[in-house]
Amino acid sequence: TLHGSIPSVFKSYMNSAKVYLRFYNMKGVTAIDVENSRLFEKAEVHSDGNSVTIEMLCREQVNVIGYDVRYNEDGSITVFFNEKPQMGSEEKPLENVTVIVDAGHGGMDPGALGVLDGKGPTEDDITMSHALAAQKRLESLGAKVILSVPQNLSKQKKVVLHERVEITREAEADFFISLHCAMPSLPLAMILPAL
């Protein structure tokens, strides 16, 4: 948890050796204690004017695959990191992995209307069919799969973005797969390390 002058926008990148976070328009962060961290062996904090840069050096044999930055009501910033999950057995290689499958749109938000002047399948119909197929395949490999949008969501309801994020956070998911269609006949997927 970082306590600085103000919550700010940030820039980041990561590789197998380190995580780099730069918080703009922030002052006051001087050190980060990683002594008891199982993920990081060292953290360096640099301040230049109105920005704070943090470099977190990973421990050997540790693979960080994602992170989440949360702005707290008290003005602090909390950064959470996800370690690469341990693979399961040969038969169920994903048995230790939790995946959120997010079928784009749904309910009162059909997404792209598609062919036949909107009388053909809509984007939410197509993304849900792909989400169910992905769920079945991932579960066959041992993963725990959570759909962020219920299969039979009422046309009077909608799952908004922050609810999808909260579902992911509560599940402590390892991956978030977002399904959308550029055109209803061309499904797209983004697979991201979860928040």
Steps between C-alpha positions, in 0.01 A plus 500: 500500500641836394437823686589801288372847428208406274369201307627531146510348157780254442706331231627147540672207342628166618727220386635184664747698712310807620183707522532872422233747614517876451240711681460849355422805714586319821747577779583352835567131432852437626535125556317170463567209735524165317694316772219249556386483137505162331484672157755782518855517632552874465301819440654827389316831522612803297344845506555758227301817541134408516529129414589187694654198327499159667704205373418166662762231434357146493648215700659218303256232385206738553284598207267798551230498230279792592412773744219730606527862617219617730438856612372497858261745667770613746717623210737204505572269207514122540682287243419126488713251306408162352752220500485250216282213626650157548404262223292197589538143390558381145130412468380827658775758436277794600363359826657781707385776264192722532377664179233765454334470159333829413243476222487853363175693543188305605155571638376848400828560310503280187821649360537501121171421327649301216356388174146501361427854621549393860270198467793255500705399802621787715846535647390389847350177355827416326729594789288292740518193274879538484517559877312175565730311259808651671358412842447137400851466353676674791310292756599182313862607561428545871450877525242660724296718261270785598278674246480874572168522316230243590392282208135603521539865599166681480464755217412751776839463673860577417836403651703821498878516478571563870286195591709285265815631667361426849407144397859454385648646818274300732591176322871587515509383139823418319370596154222712351380413150292771334298401193371752246421510129628761255206389292270229635651246262859567622548415869799656677657404832740676730668283762650703780652419833223574743493800726 
